[in-house]
Amino acid sequence: MFKNFLKSQLIEVIEWTDSSSDTMVYQFPVQNKEIKMGAQLTVRESQAAVFINEGQIADVFSPGRYQLDTQNLPVLTKLKSWKYGFNSPFKSEVYFVNTKQFTHQKWGTSNPVMMRDQDFGMLRFRAFGTYSFRVIDPIKFLREIFGTNNIFTTHNIADQLKRMVTSGVSDMIAESQIPALDLSMYYDQFGEQSQTKLKPKFEAYGFDVTSVVVENISLPPEVEAQLDQRTSMGIIGDMGKYTQYKAAEALGDAARNEGSGAVGAGMGLGAGAAFGGMIANAMNQSQQQPQYQQPQHSQPPQPTAAVNCHNCNSQLTPGAKFCGNCGNPTTPPTPKCTACNKEFNPGMKFCPECGSKLM
């Protein structure tokens, strides 16, 4: 009976089957039990097994099946000062690290980000999307992030990684100086460039960012309203014909909704007069539109006046870029300030950049 009890206290098989989608680290429940020397260790694909002895990371096992002995545990053997042929049970903390990709991790700007736009000036934008990452260095991850938890999920690190991705993508968009009207054309490029920019930051934690996806970049409502107005104007095209159409449509609506009594009649007459004026103005604008003019025959080109070189005063050949006599450019060089090398217009007495007196 004692032999059976002793056997029940020895761990002979060490493995972990992950049934979750967000567990990054799982501590094998050794507790007060001891691991039998010669026990079987199974590490599945997308896993890494780490043995820790008294707080020190010892041996790391990649996917495969192992029989634990002094040859497969060289670091642990050295830490415990085992002699060759040691065959007694031992205690050690065993952690399984999940090295698969953790996909569909969300990121997004919590506050609007400022950017300078060439069409609208200063703008605020928001952006959101997803990213994926995985553990590539279990030892660095355990040292920098994990600590001494029994289990570690993506929720424990999600806020930190989300802030890193959001900051990197926001900087990439703002620094690109792409007009707001063209941002939607560069979602893929923003994602690829942000992934490259974020790799060193993720590697510091033992991670690798495998993808960054920009799903949407949104502008403030007032800017979107201006964009809608510009789009509407582009669709309308001929404003004269559009005004005629709207005036006629409004006049028809007024005729179908006649008022009652004298007040209604007066309002109907006033509306009719107003709409009549609108139609008349629209017709006048349409008639005043420039008509196609028959092109006139152009006069033969007049001979251009002779131009002399600003350096040697020799007559220049029309269209020449350099003087045929002295070889200097036909266009005089723009004068520059001797103090700050800033160009200035001829006739200035002081430099517009540094204020120095111009010679």
Residue pairs with C-beta under 8 A, 6 or more apart in sequence:
9 32
9 33
9 34
10 33
10 34
10 35
10 36
10 39
10 89
11 30
11 33
11 34
11 35
11 36
11 39
12 36
12 39
12 40
13 39
13 40
13 42
14 28
14 35
14 39
14 40
14 41
14 42
14 49
14 68
14 94
15 41
15 42
15 43
15 44
16 26
16 28
16 44
16 47
16 96
17 44
18 26
18 47
18 96
18 98
20 153
22 102
22 153
22 154
22 155
23 98
23 151
23 152
23 153
24 97
24 98
24 102
24 135
24 152
24 153
24 154
24 156
24 157
25 95
25 96
25 97
25 98
25 141
25 142
25 146
25 149
25 151
25 152
26 95
26 96
26 98
26 151
27 93
27 94
27 95
27 96
27 149
27 150
27 151
28 94
28 95
28 96
30 91
30 92
30 93
30 94
34 89
34 90
34 91
35 68
35 89
35 90
35 91
35 92
35 94
36 89
37 68
37 69
37 86
37 87
37 88
37 89
37 90
38 67
38 68
38 69
38 87
39 67
39 68
40 65
40 66
40 67
40 68
41 49
41 61
41 65
41 66
41 67
41 68
42 65
42 66
43 49
43 61
43 62
43 63
43 64
43 65
43 66
43 96
44 63
45 63
46 63
46 98
46 99
46 100
47 63
47 96
47 97
47 98
47 99
48 60
48 61
48 62
48 63
48 96
48 97
48 99
48 135
48 138
49 60
49 61
49 94
49 95
49 96
49 97
50 57
50 58
50 59
50 60
50 61
50 94
50 95
50 96
50 97
50 138
50 139
50 142
51 57
51 58
51 59
51 60
51 61
51 73
51 75
51 76
51 92
51 93
51 94
52 58
52 92
52 93
52 94
52 95
52 142
53 76
53 79
53 80
53 92
53 93
54 79
56 79
57 139
57 142
57 143
58 73
58 75
58 76
58 79
58 92
59 72
59 73
59 74
59 75
59 76
60 138
60 139
61 72
66 72
70 77
70 82
70 84
70 85
70 86
76 90
76 92
77 86
80 90
95 142
95 146
97 135
97 138
97 141
97 142
98 135
99 134
99 135
99 136
99 138
100 134
101 132
101 133
101 134
101 210
102 132
102 133
102 134
102 154
103 130
103 132
103 211
104 130
104 132
105 130
105 131
105 132
105 133
105 154
105 158
105 161
105 162
106 128
106 129
106 130
106 162
107 128
107 129
107 130
107 131
107 161
107 162
107 165
107 166
107 169
108 126
108 127
108 128
108 129
108 162
108 166
109 125
109 126
109 127
109 128
109 166
109 170
110 166
112 124
112 125
112 126
112 220
113 124
113 125
113 126
113 127
113 170
113 173
113 174
114 122
114 123
114 124
114 174
115 122
115 123
115 124
115 125
115 173
115 174
116 122
116 123
116 177
117 123
117 179
117 180
118 177
118 179
119 179
119 180
119 181
120 180
120 223
120 226
123 180
123 219
123 220
123 223
124 219
124 220
125 173
125 180
125 183
125 217
125 218
125 219
125 220
126 217
126 218
127 166
127 169
127 170
127 173
127 214
127 216
127 217
127 218
128 215
128 216
129 169
129 191
129 212
129 213
129 214
129 215
129 216
130 213
130 215
131 161
131 165
131 209
131 211
131 212
131 213
132 209
132 210
132 211
133 161
133 202
133 207
133 208
133 209
133 210
134 207
134 208
134 210
135 141
135 206
135 207
135 208
136 203
136 206
136 207
136 208
137 203
137 206
138 206
139 206
140 204
140 205
140 206
141 205
141 206
141 207
142 206
144 204
144 205
144 206
145 152
145 157
145 205
145 206
146 152
149 156
157 205
161 202
161 207
164 198
164 201
164 202
165 194
165 198
165 209
165 212
168 194
168 197
168 198
168 201
168 212
169 190
169 191
169 194
169 212
169 214
171 197
172 190
172 193
172 194
172 197
173 183
173 190
173 217
176 186
176 190
178 186
180 219
180 223
181 227
183 217
184 217
187 213
187 214
187 215
187 217
188 214
190 214
191 211
191 212
191 213
191 214
192 212
194 212
194 214
195 209
195 210
195 211
195 212
198 209
198 212
199 208
199 209
202 208
202 209
218 224
219 227
236 242
239 285
240 282
240 285
240 286
240 289
241 286
243 278
243 281
243 282
243 285
244 279
244 282
244 283
244 286
247 275
247 278
247 279
247 282
248 279
250 275
250 278
251 272
251 275
251 276
251 279
254 268
254 271
254 272
254 275
258 264
258 268
259 265
259 267
259 268
304 318
306 315
306 316
307 315
307 316
307 318
307 330
308 314
308 315
308 316
309 315
309 316
309 323
309 325
309 326
309 328
309 330
310 328
310 330
310 332
311 323
311 326
311 328
312 323
312 325
312 326
312 328
314 323
314 324
314 325
314 326
316 323
316 324
316 330
317 324
320 330
321 329
321 330
321 331
322 328
322 329
322 330
323 329
323 330
334 343
334 344
335 343
335 344
335 346
335 358
336 342
336 343
336 344
337 343
337 344
337 351
337 353
337 354
337 356
337 358
338 356
338 359
339 351
339 354
339 356
340 351
340 353
340 354
340 356
342 351
342 352
342 353
342 354
344 351
344 352
344 353
344 358
348 358
349 357
349 358
350 356
350 357
350 358
351 357
351 358
